[in-house]
Amino acid sequence: MKKQNKKNTWKERLLHKYRFSVLDEHTLEEAFHLRLSRTMFYTLLFVLLTLLFVLFSLLYNYTPLKKLSPTYSDAMIRTELIQESMRLDSINKVVELQRNQMNVIKAILAGEIDTLSEENDFKIIEKDFLEKSASEQDFCKEYEEKEKYNLSSIEVKKEDDIPVFFKPVKGGIKKSFDSDQKHFGCDVLASMNEPVVSIYEGVVVFAEYTTNADYVIGIIHKNNFLSVYKHNSQLLKSVGDVVKTGEVIAIVSIAEDDVKSYLHFELWKNGVPVNPIDYISF
């Protein structure tokens, strides 16, 4: 009988609830109270300790905190240093390659390329261009159908994947490509304020005013092509803009001294100037 009473007393103690009250110091009014039994208190304490253990484990395993531990070996530190050094070296190579690419592009746009070589460091990192809409696909198909007989006379290597380029501006050739005279493009006659369009989809990498060629804009295309449009009175695109095939990008400069307006157009592949006439039917 006494054992039964002791068991009941033990259970009653575990289930007996205690009231924890918070009183206002001045008015002695109860501001907050909490009723807990010993069982609930032990349960909450266990949950709190478990959460603290999990939080500390996460901090220790996924933060540099573990490196402060005496058990963290020098071998692990050395391995991480080697991995980080290799990663840094790879990043430096990519940055250097991109810097060389931009230097070549700047030299092309500034007309500072004196020697022509197929070994120019001009690998273009291709980007995902905007997909054509249904109307743009129909327009391209109609254009290619119309120009297929003209394009058939252009000599292109079969192994090259050459896209179909649009005319940058309406008009005939005023001055042709001549590498001997360092004229790395062709001058295309155009009316005053004639819109200039992108010959193919790409990304604008240069768009500035120059003292010798007015406003100049350069666009990177796939297959390592770079198109350059000089002698513009106004640019409609900025560096970093993605342009579509046939999209207006600039306005031809206004002619002065009764001279016919023209667009100086250059086409480069792998850092080497090519004759635009070999790729575009003017």
C-alpha positions in Angstrom: 0.0 0.0 0.0 2.8 2.3 0.9 4.6 1.5 -2.4 1.5 2.3 -4.3 1.2 5.6 -2.6 4.9 6.4 -3.3 4.3 5.6 -7.0 1.3 7.9 -7.1 3.2 10.6 -5.3 6.1 10.3 -7.8 3.7 10.5 -10.8 1.9 13.4 -9.2 5.1 15.3 -8.8 6.0 14.8 -12.5 2.5 15.9 -13.6 2.0 18.6 -11.0 2.0 22.0 -12.7 3.7 25.0 -11.3 2.9 28.6 -12.1 5.6 31.0 -13.1 4.5 34.6 -13.0 6.1 37.9 -13.9 4.8 40.8 -11.8 5.0 44.6 -12.4 7.5 46.0 -9.8 5.3 49.1 -9.1 1.8 47.8 -9.3 2.4 44.1 -8.6 0.1 43.3 -11.4 0.8 40.1 -13.3 2.3 40.8 -16.7 2.9 37.3 -17.8 2.6 33.8 -16.4 3.5 30.3 -17.5 2.2 26.9 -16.2 4.7 24.0 -16.6 4.9 20.6 -15.1 8.3 18.9 -14.4 7.7 16.7 -17.4 7.1 19.7 -19.7 10.1 21.5 -18.3 12.5 18.5 -18.9 11.1 18.1 -22.4 11.7 21.7 -23.3 15.1 21.6 -21.8 16.0 18.5 -23.9 14.7 20.1 -27.1 16.7 23.3 -26.4 19.9 21.4 -25.8 19.3 19.3 -28.9 18.8 22.5 -31.0 22.0 24.0 -29.6 23.9 20.9 -30.4 22.7 20.8 -34.0 23.4 24.6 -34.4 27.0 24.2 -33.1 27.6 21.1 -35.3 26.5 23.1 -38.3 28.7 26.0 -37.4 31.7 23.7 -36.8 31.4 21.7 -40.0 30.4 24.4 -42.5 32.3 27.5 -41.3 36.0 28.2 -40.7 35.4 27.7 -37.0 36.7 24.1 -37.2 40.1 25.4 -38.3 40.5 26.8 -34.8 40.2 23.3 -33.3 43.4 21.6 -32.2 42.2 18.4 -33.9 42.2 20.1 -37.3 45.4 18.7 -38.9 48.0 20.5 -41.0 47.5 18.1 -43.8 43.9 19.3 -44.3 45.0 22.9 -44.3 47.7 22.1 -46.8 45.3 20.3 -49.1 42.9 23.2 -49.0 45.6 25.7 -49.8 46.7 23.7 -52.8 43.1 23.5 -54.1 42.6 27.2 -53.5 45.8 28.0 -55.3 44.8 25.9 -58.3 41.4 27.6 -58.4 43.0 31.1 -58.2 45.5 30.2 -61.0 42.5 29.1 -63.3 40.7 32.4 -62.5 43.8 34.4 -63.4 44.2 32.6 -66.7 40.5 33.3 -67.6 40.9 37.0 -66.6 44.1 37.3 -68.7 42.4 35.7 -71.7 39.5 38.1 -71.5 41.9 41.0 -71.1 43.7 40.0 -74.2 40.4 39.6 -76.1 39.4 43.1 -75.1 42.8 44.6 -76.1 42.4 43.0 -79.5 38.9 44.4 -79.9 40.0 47.9 -78.8 42.9 47.7 -81.3 40.6 46.7 -84.1 38.1 49.5 -83.3 40.9 52.1 -83.0 42.5 51.0 -86.2 45.8 50.0 -84.5 46.1 46.5 -86.1 49.2 46.7 -88.3 50.1 43.0 -88.8 47.6 40.4 -90.0 47.9 37.0 -88.5 45.7 34.0 -88.1 47.2 33.4 -84.7 45.7 36.5 -83.0 44.5 35.7 -79.5 40.8 36.3 -80.4 38.7 33.4 -79.2 35.3 34.7 -78.5 33.3 33.3 -75.6 30.0 32.7 -77.2 26.8 33.9 -75.4 23.2 32.8 -75.6 21.6 35.2 -77.9 17.9 36.0 -77.9 15.7 33.5 -79.8 13.9 34.8 -82.9 10.2 35.4 -82.7 7.9 33.9 -85.3 7.8 37.2 -87.2 11.6 37.4 -87.2 11.9 33.8 -88.5 9.5 34.6 -91.3 11.4 37.7 -92.2 14.8 35.9 -92.2 13.3 33.1 -94.4 11.9 35.6 -96.9 15.2 37.5 -97.0 17.2 34.3 -97.5 14.9 33.2 -100.3 15.2 36.6 -102.0 19.0 36.7 -101.7 19.8 33.0 -102.4 20.8 33.7 -106.0 23.1 36.6 -105.0 24.6 34.5 -102.2 25.3 31.6 -104.5 28.0 33.7 -106.2 29.9 34.3 -102.9 32.8 32.0 -102.5 32.7 30.4 -99.0 34.5 27.4 -97.7 32.2 24.5 -97.2 33.7 23.6 -93.9 33.0 27.0 -92.4 29.6 27.5 -90.7 28.9 31.0 -92.0 25.7 32.6 -91.0 23.6 34.7 -93.4 24.5 38.3 -92.9 22.3 41.3 -93.6 23.4 44.4 -95.4 24.4 47.0 -92.7 22.9 49.8 -94.8 21.2 50.3 -98.2 23.6 51.4 -100.9 26.4 50.5 -103.1 30.2 50.2 -102.5 32.1 53.5 -102.6 35.5 52.1 -101.6 36.4 48.4 -101.4 38.4 46.5 -98.9 42.2 46.9 -99.4 44.5 45.4 -96.8 47.6 46.8 -98.5 46.4 50.3 -97.9 45.2 49.4 -94.4 41.6 50.0 -95.4 40.2 47.0 -93.5 36.6 47.4 -94.6 34.4 48.9 -97.3 32.7 52.3 -97.5 29.0 51.9 -98.3 27.1 54.8 -99.8 24.0 55.8 -97.9 21.4 58.6 -97.7 21.5 61.1 -95.0 20.2 59.8 -91.7 20.0 56.3 -93.1 19.4 53.7 -90.4 22.2 51.2 -89.8 21.2 47.7 -88.9 23.1 44.8 -87.3 24.2 42.2 -89.8 23.5 39.4 -87.4 22.5 38.8 -83.8 25.2 39.6 -81.2 26.3 41.7 -78.2 27.5 45.3 -78.4 31.1 45.5 -77.1 32.0 49.0 -78.2 29.9 52.2 -78.6 31.7 55.5 -78.4 32.5 58.7 -80.2 35.9 58.9 -81.9 37.7 61.9 -83.4 38.5 60.3 -86.7 35.4 58.1 -87.3 32.5 59.9 -85.6 30.4 57.5 -83.6 31.6 53.9 -83.8 29.8 50.7 -82.7 31.1 47.2 -82.6 29.2 43.9 -82.2 30.4 40.4 -81.4 28.7 37.6 -83.2 29.0 33.8 -83.0 31.8 31.9 -84.8 34.2 34.7 -83.7 32.9 37.4 -86.0 33.2 41.0 -85.1 31.3 43.7 -87.1 32.3 47.4 -86.9 30.2 50.3 -88.0 31.9 53.7 -88.3 30.9 57.3 -89.3 27.6 57.4 -87.5 25.8 60.6 -86.3 24.0 58.8 -83.5 24.2 55.4 -81.7 21.0 53.7 -80.6 22.6 50.9 -78.6 25.0 50.8 -75.6 27.8 48.4 -74.5 26.3 45.1 -73.3 23.1 45.3 -75.3 22.0 42.2 -77.1 20.9 43.0 -80.6 18.9 40.9 -83.1 19.5 40.4 -86.8 18.4 43.4 -88.8 17.8 45.6 -85.7 18.6 49.3 -86.1 21.7 50.2 -84.1 22.8 53.6 -85.4 22.2 56.5 -87.9 24.6 57.4 -90.7 26.4 60.7 -90.3 25.1 63.7 -92.3 27.3 64.5 -95.3 29.3 67.7 -95.3 30.8 69.8 -98.2 28.5 68.1 -100.7 30.1 64.7 -100.1 27.8 61.7 -100.2 27.1 60.1 -96.9 28.6 56.7 -96.3 29.1 54.0 -93.7 32.5 52.5 -93.1 31.9 48.9 -92.4 34.4 46.3 -91.2 34.1 42.5 -90.7 36.7 40.6 -88.6 37.0 36.9 -87.9 39.3 35.5 -85.3 41.0 38.9 -85.0 41.8 39.1 -88.7 40.0 41.6 -91.1 38.1 39.9 -93.9 36.6 41.4 -97.1 32.9 42.0 -96.3 32.0 41.4 -100.0 33.0 37.8 -99.5 30.2 37.4 -96.9 27.6 40.0 -97.8 25.9 40.7 -101.1 25.9 44.5 -101.5 
